[in-house]
Amino acid sequence: STDHIGISQKIENEEERQRLKELVGRLAEGFEPAGYIIRTVAEGVGEHELEADMRFLRKLWSEIQERTQTEPEGTLIYEDLRLLMRTMRDQVGSGLDVEKIRIDSRTNYDKVLKFANKFIPELANKIEYYPGERPIFDLYNVEEEIQKALERKVELKSGGYLIIDQTEAMTTIDVNTGGFVGHRNLEETIFKTNLEATQAIVHQLRLRNLGGIIIIDFIDMLDPDHKQQVLNALERAIEQDSSKCYISQVSELGLVEMTRKRTRESLEHVLCESCPTCCGRGSLKTAETVCYEIFRELIRESRQYNVSQFLVLASQEVVDLLVDEESTTVAELEEFIQTPIKFQVESMYTQEQFDVVLV
């Protein structure tokens, strides 16, 4: 029927299914009968967000109906929104948390303003055109902020810091006091650092769009009341997050396990790719390690081939170590395999790369 409310089968919790169905039904009262399909991303979403989505859809449907009556045959009545408008709809929403939107393209400004006036009128007075000569990304240090959002270390105002690591299985966040020693005692310093970290953690979760399992390693606190206050602060900070979250109690080791619904790829996955040099490990073998790999390879080759000389191709760092600190070992190896060894720098080689050439 026209007033049917469907709901995604991927939302498995019956209480949540019932909550969403009743909420949408109540919000639809008083308007022209219409059917709604509640998608998976609606799980855990509050009344305000749902109401804004429904209002947007009603206005969109009204415009489509109007165009079907006024446009000639063969006219495109509707197509999915372009990136700019989708961003306005999905990321900005009703605009209650937005102070200002500045756009440096007059064409895009006109489009966005028209779109906002029609579908999100409460946002229209927050949209401004920026005509300045200075690039808008430079004006607001956007590049710098993006770079910060990709780094492992996040500085806290107190002098403490967070270390954020993403893996396939989970995201881990480690809280450290750093240079913050406090004015009273160590327990008070730890408590204040953990409290400050709760706000920074929630901000980073939203900024980096981190989802899935998240393990937070708060600094160990002895006072049970301090543990509870930190947990309460984290729960209050996460209340404003539009993604569904679950937070566990602080464990004996000071760990908090939480989950955050993953709606899109994280910022790191969108902007970065796995390092071809370290193959995503995040570390390289030391030059010394590579030297000893070369020594073992030379011994293997000497037992298989009878040559007049071996030529080793390697990076600058490795060759420098071979002809300097490891020169005695090289001399002993030449005597052992009864074959001279020469070295050549290959500027395009990574620190882990090398080749042994038979001469």
N, C-alpha and C positions, 0 to 999 in steps of 0.2 A: 504494500500500500504506500501511498505518498508520504505518510508520516512514520514509516518504519525506521527504527534505529538499529543498525547493524553494528557488530563489534568484532574486531580482529580475533581470530582463534589463537593467535600467539599470546594474547593476554589470558593467562591460564588461571590466575587467582580469581575465584568466584566472587569474593567480597569486592575486589577492585572492578570486576566486570559490572557488578550490580551498582556500585557507586557511580561509575561513569555513565551507565545507562540512565539512572535516575537523574543525574545532574544535567545531562543533555536534554532529557525530556522536560525537566523543569525550566531550563533556559529557553526551550523552544516554545513555551506557552505564550499565548498572546500574539504570535506571529502567524503568517500564512502557513498552512500545513506543508511540511517538507520532510523528506527523509534524510537521515544522517548516517554516515559510516564512520565509526570510531576506529582509527588506525592504531597500530602498535605503539607509535611514539606518544600517544595520549596517556599511556600508563603512568600514573603518579602525578599527572598534570593537574593543577588547581583550577578553581572556578573561573578566576580572572582570565587565564590564558584560553580556556575553552570558549568563554563568552566572546572574547576578541576574535577567535577563529570563526565562530558561528556568524558573528556580525559581518565579517569580511565576506564569507561565502554567500550570505543573503544579498549583500550589495552587488556582488559579482553576478549572481544569478539574475537579479533584477535588471542589470545592465545588458546581459545576454538576451533576456526576453525582449527588452526594448529595441535592441538592434535587429532582432528577427522581424520586427514589425516595420522598421524604417529603412533597412538596407535592401538594395536590389538583389536579385538572385545571383548566386555565384560569388558573393562577398564572404570573406573570411570573418566569421562572427567572433571567434575566440581562439587564442593560442596560449600555450603555457607562458607564464611570465618570464621575461628576460632576467638575467642574473641580478641586475640592480634592483628590480622590483621584488624578486624573490628574497633578496637580502632584507629589504624593507619589511616584507611580510613575516619572514621566519625569524630574523635576528632582532629586529627592532620592536616588532609587535605593536603593542598599544602606545608605546613611547613613554610610559610612566617613569622608567629608569633612565631616560635619555635627556640630557641637558640641552644638547645642540647637535645638529647635523650640518656640516659645512661641505659644500660641493664646489669644485673648481671648474666644472664644465657647465656652461650656460644651458646647453642642450639637455644634459642630464638633470640639471637643476629644475628646468621647466617640466620634464617628464615626472620626476619624483614628486614635485609639488602638486601636480595634477593628480597623480596617483594617491597621494596622502589626503588631499581635499575630498576625494571621492570615497576612499576606503578606510583611511585612518585619520579623520579630521582633527583629533586631539594632538596629532603630531605636526600638523601643517605649520604652526607658528614657531616651531623649533628648527625649521629648515632654512638655511641661509646660503646665499651665493657668495663664493670667495673669489674676488677678481684680482687678488694680489699677484705680483710677479714671482714672489718666492714660492717654490713648489710646496704644496700643502703638506706633503709627507715630511719635508724639512721643517716646516713651521711647527709641527706637533711632535717632532722627533720619532716618527712612526718606525723608521728603519731601525733606530736604536732600540726601541721597545720590542720589536720583533726579534732582534738579536738576543736581547735579554731573556725573552720567552723561550728561546731554544737552548739556553745554557743550563748546565746541571746545577750550578750554584745560584741560590737566590739570597741576596743580602737582606737582613732585617734591620730596622732602624736602630735597634738597641745594640747592634754589633754582632748578634747571633746570625745564623744562616741556615738555609735548607739545602739539602742535596737531593735532587729529584732524578730518579733513574727509571726509564721505561724498558720493559722486557715484553716478550710475547705473552707471558703468563700474567703479569701484574705490573703495577707501578709502585715503587717504594719511595717514601719520603723520609729522610733522616733529619732530625732537628738537632742543632748543635749550638752551644753557647758562644763559641768563637771568642771574641775579645771582650764580651760582656761579663764582668765579674761582680756587678752589683755593689751596693753600699752597705748591706747588712750581713747576710750570710749566704752560703752556697745554695741552700734549699730555696730561699727567696729568689735568688738569681735564676735558678732552674724553673721555678714556677712562673716568673714573669716572662721568661723566654718562651716557654711552652704556650702561655696565653697569647702572646704576640704571634706565635707561629700559627695558631688556629685561623686567624684572619688571613694571613699570607697564604696558607695552604688552600683555603677555599677560593681565593682570588686566582691562584695558579691553576687549580682544577678547571675553572671556567675559561681562563685565558688560553690555556694549552689544550682545552677540550679533552681532558683525560677521563677515561671511563674504564669500566670493568672492575677488577679487584685492586684496591689501593691499600697498602700497608703503611701506616704512619708510625715511625719509631720516635716517640717523644722521649725527652731526657727523663731518666728514672726519677720519680718523686717518692719521697718517704711518707709524706702526709696524705692520707686517704681523702681528706677534704680538698686538697689541691688537685688530686687526680679527677675528682668529680667536677670541680669548677672548670678544669680544662676541657673535659668532655662536654659539659654544658655549653661552654663558649663555642666549641666546634659545631654542636647541634644548632645553636642559634645562628651561626654564620652560614650554615648550609641551608637554612630555611628559605633563603631568597633564591636558591638555585632552582632553575626550571626543570633540571634533570632529576629523575627519581634517585634518591640516595638512601642507603642504610648504613648505620654506624653501630659497631659493637662496643662493649665495655672495654675499659683499659685493662690489659692483661697484667700479670705479675711482672712481666719484662718491660712494661711501659709501652706495649704495642697496641695500636688501635687498627682493627680491620674494618674497612668500609667498602661498599660497592657504589658505583655511580653509573647510571644507565648510559651506555654508549650510543649516541645519536649520529655522530659523524666521525670521520678519521681525526686523529689528534693533529695538532699544529705541526708537530715534528714529522709525522708521516706525510702530511700534505706538502710541506716545504723542503723536506730533505730526502735523501736516499742513502742506502747503506754504503759505507766507505769502501771503495775498491782496493785500498791499500791494506787495511786490516780486516777486510771482509766482515765488517760490522762488529768485530770483537771489542773495539775501543782501545786496543793496545797493540804494539808492535814488538817483535823479538828485538832484544838489544843487539848492538853491533858485535859484542863479544860472543853472544849465542850463535850468531850467523858465522862468525869466524870458525868456531869449532864444528859447525855443520860443514863448512868448506874443507876443513882438515879431514873429516871422516869421508867425505866424498872423494878427495884426492887419494886416500888410501885404497878405497874401493876401485877407483879407475886404474890405479897403478897395478893392481893385481889382475886386471882384465886386459890391459893394453900395454904394449911396449913402445913408448914414444920417446922422442928426444927432449921434450919440454911440455909442461902444462901451463896454460894461460888462463888465469882466473879473472872473469869479468864480474865486477861488483860495484856497489854504490860508493860514493866518495868517503862516507863515514867508515864503511867496512874496510876499504883499501887503506885508509889512513891508519887504522888500528893494526892491520896486518903488517905494514912496513915499519911501524913504530913499536908499540908495546908488545906485539906478538911476533916481532922479528926473530927473537931467539927460538921460539917454537917453530917458526917457518924453517929456519936453518936446520933444526933437528929433524924436521919432517923430510926435507930435501935429502938429508943423509940417509934416512930410514928407507925412502922409496927409490933412492939412487937416481933422482930425476930433478932437474932445476924447475923452479916455479916462478913465473912472472905474473904481475898484476896489472890490470887496466881498469881505469874508472869509466863506468857507463853512467852518464848524467841522468838518463831516463829511468834507471833502475830505482826501485824503492829499497829501503834498508834491508828487507828480507830477501830480495832477489839476488841470485848469482848464477853464473854458468861456468863450467870447467871445459875449456877447449883443448883438444888434443892437437899438439903441434908436431 
